[in-house]
Amino acid sequence: MSKRLVMIGNGMAGMRAIEEIMEIDDALFDITIFGAEPYPNYNRIRLAEILTGEGTVAGLTLNDAGWYETAGITLHLGKKVVRIDREKHRVIAEDGTTAEYDVLILATGSHPSMIPVPGTDKAGVVPFRNIADTNAMLAAARVYPRAAVIGGGLLGLEAAYGLLYQGMQVMVIHDQPHLMNHQLDATAGRMLGSRLAAFGMDVRTGVQTTEILGDDRVTGLRFADGSGIEADLVVMAAGIVPNTDLARQAGLDCGRGITVDAHMRSISDPAVYAVGECAECDNRTHGFVAPLFAQAKVLAAHIAGRQTAPYRDTAHGTQLKVSGVDLYSAGDFGATEGAEAILYLDQGMDIYKKVVLRDHRVVGCVLFGDTADGPRLLDLIRSQADVTAIRSQLLQAGAASSPGMQFSAGPAGFSVVCGCQGVVRGDVVEAIRGYGLTDIYGVMSETRAGRGCGACHGAIQALLNETMSGVAA
């Protein structure tokens, strides 16, 4: 008889864990999933594509209702779990629906951080985390002219660009000296601000919001220096907070997130696992998809009784999904003690590159305007290979190879194709040849490459063109 597996949460990290478990043994568990939203699993990190008209809810869906049915999974959509009874091994939803478990996975994700200022409860103040938020932003854009986005990180800038596309006047307010301060250094951050300003976006950095103005509905913002702006829509994109309330109520150990060991199992209860933005492993939580998918893979193997290496953090690349902006960063790109930087700046072409070395090994990089070297540099950060022999070539796309190091030209010349899913060049080429694939959607289906942020679609297409050309020849 199959064990009963219940998962609370129906997002990307949790569903990746379920997919991995079923690939190991689809008869191992009788699976029940609760999702608070009324939608099956969709690609949350590409929500901005709905704002820009590049995507639809159906297009972002990763596992539709038919997939769950075919897989034999009991799916409860629109049902928020409000209690975990660890003694009786059951969960209880808001509407009274219950499910008993032998193994429980918490994939409760996170919620937006609402800055602690008066007025966050006014109409027209929305976060940007789900489909409902996106629909609210679209509705506002059809009626009102002015939007303010609080937060100059990845999510905030993608929201701002989408609202600009919708015809709104958009201002981005960021309390740090430059945009994307966690992913870019000051030079790249300033260049990004200038590029967005050229698009028509008003960018203000180093500004602290102190109040959201208006009676029932937002009318503007006031800043710490006494100045203010008018705004009809305020989008909160100032970070995320792990959803741990349910776990805390159940008596599970929590720090910032739900505390788990290196196999994603709760340190409080061996029957409970956590994965995704809600999980805290080795005193760290994550908001990027690549480490969350890596966690899901480790969890799946462990829960299925397979020997597997514990989860360990690795460097991952960051890109901004805004048309006309090419940037990439990875690893530790700060000029810390013992590190040295190789810099390239072409102001006329608006290109900036920085590679940070420590002990002759690449530890970080920032690229703006030309990101072709990014995946190769990520390979070197992960491998920690000594780059003394190719130091002068690190920022030259297509540089000559050193023994044991692949530095071939073009987007197909690096090993990691999809950083979100951890899919390498060989996986894609093998799938194209083995299954006779002819388009990106086939590659996505067979390898999962491209099912994350979507930034690798160009590299996948390049491999398709190269491989199909080789087959035809």
N, C-alpha and C positions, 0 to 999 in steps of 0.2 A: 504494500500500500504506500502511495506517495506521501511524503511529508507535506504539511500545510505551510506555505510561504505567503505571508501578507506583506505588501509594501504600501507605505503611506507616502504618497507623492507620485506623480506621473510625469515628471520632467525628464530632461535629457540624460542626466547622470544615472538616475534610478533605472530608466528604461534601458540604458546601455548595459547596466548590470544584469537585468532580466534577459536581454538578448544573449549576453555571454553565458549565462547559466543554461539557457536552452540549447545553445550550441554544444555545450559539454554533454548535457543529457536532458532532453526535453520531457522525459518521464519522471525526473527526479522529484519534482514538486508539483503540488496542486496549488496554483498561483491565484491570488486575489489582490487586486490593486485598487486603491482609493485615490481619486484625484479631486481636489477642491474646485478646479475649473471645469466648465462644461465641455472641454475640448480634449480629444486624445493627444498623445505626445506630439509636440511641435517644436520647431527650432526657435527657441526664445532669442538667441543671440542675433538673429537676422530679422527681428521685428521692424527695424528701420526701413526695410525694403517695402513694407506695406505703405509707409509714409511717402516713399519716393515713387510708388507705383510699379516697382520692380518685382514685387511679390504679392501673394495672396495668402489667406489663411490656409486654403487647401494646398497651395504650393509649399508652404512651410511645414505641413504635417509630415512627421517622420513615420509614425505608426498609426494608420487609420483604424476605424472601428472594426473593419473586416480582418485586419491583422490579428487583433486580440482574439476575435472569435475563432479564427483558423488555428491559433496557437492554444486554444482551450483555456484562455485566461478569463477569469471573472473580473469585469471592469465596472467600478462604481464611479461614474463621472458626476461632478457637481455635488459630491458628498464629502464634507469636511470632517475628518476624524477629530473628536474632541477629548477622547480619553483612551489611555492604554492601561489595561488591567493586567499587570505583569504576573500577578498571582494566578489568575485563571487563564493566562495566555490568550487574551482576546483584545480586540480594539472595538471602539464604539463610535459611530458617526453621529453627527448633529441630528440627523433625522431618525436615529434609533437603530440603523443598520449595524449589525455586528459581524465580526469574523474572528474565528479562532485560529491561532497560529502555533506552529512548532518553531518557526524561524520568522523573525520580524526585521524588515529593512525600513529604516527611516530615511526617506529622501525628500525631506520637507523644504529644502531649498533655503531661500532667504527673502527678506522683505526690504524695500527701499529705506534708506536712512533719511528721515525727514528732519531737516535742520531745526534746532530748538529755538524757533522764533515765533512771535505771535502771528496768527493768521493762517497757519497751515491747514486749518479745517475749512477754509472758505471754498466755495464753488469756484472751479477754474484752476485749482491747485491739484495737479495730478503727478503721480510717479510715472516711471516708464519701465514696467517690468513684464507686462502680459498683454494679451490681445485686447482685453477690456480697456486698459490704459491707452493703447494705440487707437482704438475706436473713439475714445473720448477726445484725444488730440485731433483726430481727423474731423470730428464734429465741430470742435472749437474753431478749427482753421476755416471751415465753411462760413462761419459767422463773424469772427473777430479778426482784427488785423495785426495785433501785436503780441508776440510771445517772448517770454524770458525763460531761459534754461539755467538753473542753478547747478553748476558742476561742469567742469571742463575736462572730464575724463572721456574714455572711449564712448560710453553709453550716452553721456550728455551731448557730445559733439555729433554723434549719429542722429540723435533726436533733433538737434538743432538744424542739421542739414536737411532732414526730412521735412521739418516745418517750413524751412526756407523754400524747399521745392513746392510746398503747398501754397506758396504765395504770401506767407506771413513775414512781417518785419521781425527779425530774430536777434535777440541779444543773449550772449553767453556770459554768465557771471561766475568767475572762478576765484576762490579766496587765496590761491597760491600765486607765486610770481609768474609762472608760465603754465600753459596748457599741458595736460597729460604729464604732470610732474612725476608720476610713478613710472611712466614708460619712456619719457624723453628727457634729455638733458636740456639746459637752458637755451642753447643755440637752436636745437631742433624745435623746441617749444615755441620760441619766438618766430621761427620760420613758418611753423604751422599756423600761428595766429595771423601772420601777414597773408598767408594763402587764403585762409577762411575770410578774412576781411575783404580780399579781392573778389570773393564770391558774393559779397553784399552782407555778410554777417558782422554784427557789431560784437566785438570781443573785449571784455573788460577783465583784467587779471588783478590780483592783489586787492580785491574788493570784498568786503564782508557785508552780507545781507543781515539786517537787524529786524525788519518787520515786513510783513506782507499786508498791503493796504487794501481797503475796501470794506463795505458793510457785509452783505451776504456773499457777494462775489468779488473776486480779486480785481483791483483797479491799478495796482502798481506795487513797487518795492521801494523800501527806504534802506539806505546804506549807512555804515558806521560813520562816514565822514559828513553825514547830514544831507547828502544829495539823494536823489531818487529818480525813478523812471516810471512811466506809465506802462501797464501790461494787462492784457485781457486773459492771458493763459500763462501759468507758471508751471514749468516742468521740473520736478525734483529728480536730480540725477547725481546726488552727492554721496554715493556709496551704498553698500548693502550691509544688512545685519542678518546673521544666520538665524533661521527659525528654530528655536530651541524650547519654546514654551511647553509644547506637548511632552518633550523628553524630560524637562525639569519637573513637570507635574507628575510624571511617572517615577520620579526619584532617580533618574539616570544622571551620572556625573557629566557636568557641562562646564566648559570654560567660556570662551567666546562662542564655540560651537559644541556639538555633542562629542565628548571625548572618546576616541577610539584608538585601538592599537594599530600596528602596522599592517594588519589584515582587515582593517575597517570594522572590527568587532568592538562593541561597547565594552569599556573596561569595567562597567557595573554589572552587566548581564550577558552571559555567553550566548543567549538566544536572540540577542538584538545586535543588528549591524546599522551603520549609518554611512551614507555616501553623498557626495556632492557638496554644495555650498553650506549645508548644515553641519558637516562633519569637521572635527578638529583632530588632526593627526600630527603628532610630534610638535604640538603647540602652534600649529599653523592651520589656517583656513584658506580656501581658494575660491576665486570667482571666475577664473578662466576655464574654458572647457577642456583643454588638453590634460591638465592634471586630474580633473574630475573623471574623465574617461579612463585614465590610468588607474585611478582608485577603483572604478567599477570592475575592471578586469581582474584586479587582485581579489576584490570581494567575491566575485563570481567563482573563481577557482577555489578559494578557501571554503565558501559555503557549500560547494559541491564535493568537498573532501579531496581536492587535488593538491598535490605539492606545488607550492608557488613561492616565488621570492616576495618578500614583504614590500609594501609600497614605499617608495622613496621619491622625494622631490627631484625633478630634473628641470633644466632650463627649457623654456618654451618661447616661441616668437610671438610678438604682438603686432597686429596691423590694424589700421583704422579703415573701416568700410565706408569711405566717402569718395565719391567719384572725383577724379582730378587731384587726389592727394595720395602720394606714395610715401609711406613711412613704415619702418620696421625697427623693432628693438628686441633684444634678448639678453638675458644674463645680467651681470653686474656691470653697468656702464658708468658708474661713478668713479671719479678720480681719487680713489682711496689710497691710503698709504701702501707703498710697495707696488702700486700699479703704474703703468705707463700707457699713454694713448697715442695711436696713429690717427692723424686727422687729415681730411680732405674737404676743401670748401671751394665751390665755384659759385660765386654770387650771381654771375650773369645767367647761369643755367638753373639757379636755385637748387643746387645739390650740395648736400652735406653728408659726410660719412665719418664715423668714429669707431675705431676698434680698440678695446681695452685689453691689455696683456698683463699677466702676472706670472713671473718665472717662465717666460717664453711660451706661455699658453694663453689662448684666447679665453677671456672670462666674460666678455660682454661686447655689445655693439649697438650703435644707433645709426640708422640710415634714413635720410630724407631726400626725396626727389628721384632717387635711383636705388631700388631695393633688390636688384638682381642678385647681389652677393649674400642676401640675408640667410637663406636656407643653408648655404655652404658654411657661413660663419656659425650658424647654430650647430651644424655637425661638429665643428671644431670645438665649440664650447662644451658639447656633450662628451666628446671623445677625450678632451684634454690632451690632445697630441702636441708635441713640441713643434712649434712653427718657425723655428729659427731659420730653416732653409728656405722658407717661402714668405718670410716677413715682408719683404718689399713688394710682394704680389698680392697681399691679403685684400686689397681694395681694388684689384683689377679683375673684372669679370672675364672669365676665360683664360686666366693665368695658367702658365705651364704647370704641369703636375710634378710633385715631388714623389719619390717612391712611397707607395702606400697611401697617397692622398689624392683623391679625385677632385680636380678643379676644372672639369671640362666646361665648355661654353654653353650658353643657352639655358632656358628654364628647366630643361630635362636633365641637366648635368649634376644635380645634387641628389643625395640619397633620400632625404625626407621630403615627400611630396605633400602630405597632409599632416601638419603638426598637431591638429586637434585630435585626429584619430590614430596618429602614430603609424601611418601608412607610408611605406618607402617605395622608391622607384621600381624595384624588382617586383613588388606585389602588384602594382598597376600594370606593368608590362606583361607579366604572367597572365593576369586576368584578361587583358585585351586579346592576347594570342590564344589562350585556352578556351575562352568563351566566344571568340569572334566579335568582341564588343566594337561598336562603331560610334557611340556617343557618350557624353559625360554621365547621363543618367544610368547607363548600363554599368559604368565604372563605379558610380556611387552605390548601386545596388549590390554589386559583387564584392567590393572592397571596403565600403563605408567612406572612402576618401571623398571629401567635398561635402559631407553631411554635417560639418561643424560650422565654422564662420563663413565658409565659401570663398575665402581668399585664394585657395589653391586651384580654382576652376581653370585659370589660365595655364597652369602647369600641367593639369590633367589633359587639357585639350592639346597642348604641345606634345605630350607623350602619345596621345591618340594619333596625331598627325605623323609623328616620327615612326611609330610602330606599324601603323597601317601602310605607310609608304614603304617600309622595309619588307612587309609581307607581300605587297604588290610587286615589288622589284624581284 
